[in-house]
Amino acid sequence: MQTSEPTPHGYVMAQPPQIQGSPVGEYFNTLMRGLIHKQNNFLAVIQGFSSLILMTDGLDPSIKENLDHMKDAAQGAAGLAERMLAASGCVRLNPQPLNLREYIPLLEGTLRGPCTRLGVACQINVHPETPAVLADNGRLKDILAEVITNAAEAAALGGGQAAVALDILAPGKVAEGRPGCVDIFVRNSGPAIPVEKLKDVFRPFHSTRDSRHYGIGLTIASVLLSQMGGTLGIRSDVEATTVWISLPAA
């Protein structure tokens, strides 16, 4: 995963590797899908036997605790495996025209959830002239939820009037935007990300947070967006950190 140098308007843009459509890419996809399928079979056995043993009456508390850890670890590994498929570009997408003026209101509960949980103010605005975009319905939901969750957690660390804003603008409303594309901005208050660290945010498994975070959320988002013809960038200064998503209008 590479990143560009900061553009004149301050954004660092993700540049996912282009392996789709090539013989090497097809081989890599088949290899990854097979590996994760086999691994998940092994993990299912671990989870299954752990659950069976945990049903034993009078089980020693220390053994129960260790089995719970094993079961949780197996579930975590299975979840990571599924995310790795997306990060490596191995998931199948179904891009189709998606009306964001109808789609975003349906997702408000999901999108506002992280902000509500952390006590962060959240604003969502969709420009009334926004056309449909060409995107995969479920995957776009995952991307927006990931980005807003990151934004809410970063805003909560800053203290004061923590806030997150999601703004969706019609083509031509952003001077530096790509022609014929809808621009989605997610902004959050909080500490600025230093320029030298900003270049690493798309690097797989790079995270400045605790071990519960894998550090591949933005990697996955950038790969999925590239498969939908979109782009992803990030900018950070003392005023706000902004993630910029651009998707082609349908």
Steps between C-alpha positions, in 0.01 A plus 500: 500500500652831391403859573562810296683805618262765641312667213485881464177497704667303779353149451703182505333260255495121527640313201392134529704251294342422166492120473145445380450346155853363466604130512700575816199673653270207424750254647538718811123524544457123470785441744362742759144367479622141535732581790232684696240233429733229635603713797138570592432125499776452758374794707146359494633176650674694779186700574280191490709291738548798732123547518445129569752494785356821647165319533656253746353526851739588781776616266801645682485884483858532372431250221178684411688829482765354269237342276313832479825664386552227239147537369525881484837477325358260239205731438735797470721313253197407288389864496848616401509243219179640351643853518819379332296386200374857459843655562654280230231582244355149502136581573244512223327836467171584331519870407166643394329841501440608860292805591686653795215738584290193584783270610663719767180560704456122519848471653474786749462271801810302401704810415407697810544199731875540574457873562206445734691232692801730551303820566617666178275743312418378147370688196397336172433712192418384146488765226153499341648479147711192577453242222517124538846348521629171363578297813448170679220557753634288786865585456436875491315463830805321646734772375295788641451321833876435526596858419244654736597263782864606458394865494286468814778326693752766395260782589434349842873507577515874440265604780309828482221524245562167327325484164476301177341617174408303187446718193404365157536742210380486139751496210659839436452628855864430591755692293769232528256209456504253211257585218174305515559378854312537827720612789450370854681671788523368856650758737581468868636723770791384712880497488659544158687206348865597434594506130766231547236266647229592252681310224470177701124501559433278196783258583360157598514417871621846593306635796566754773221355714474192722523136391123476446555693178663310216614809312347395167174698498621771263694243298176309440307819424756612240508160327120471486464856372759442227297197387197731469695764307533723805787663685584561865711774654568651841611839627567617855572837657427686823141565391391149403593165353312436176452180303401561138318232301429552132261272307394519136144613435287227342 
